[in-house]
């Protein structure tokens, strides 16, 4: 990992939000069930939002254009 990146984890409850880039992106935990959570993202249309799906082999697959 380069020095310009950070990685950390936090515990968040349903209804709580996490802000990124001084509020440019707001992530809200909408639902939680077992090991999965439904997240809501609020960001300007110019901000790309992609999902990375982990597979058992360790490979990842990006899903682009998640916006609805």
Buried (B, 14 or more C-beta within 10 A) or exposed (E): EEEEEEEEEEEBEEEEEEEEEEEEBBBBBEEBEEEEEEEEEEBEEEEEBEEEEEEEEEEEEEEEEEEE
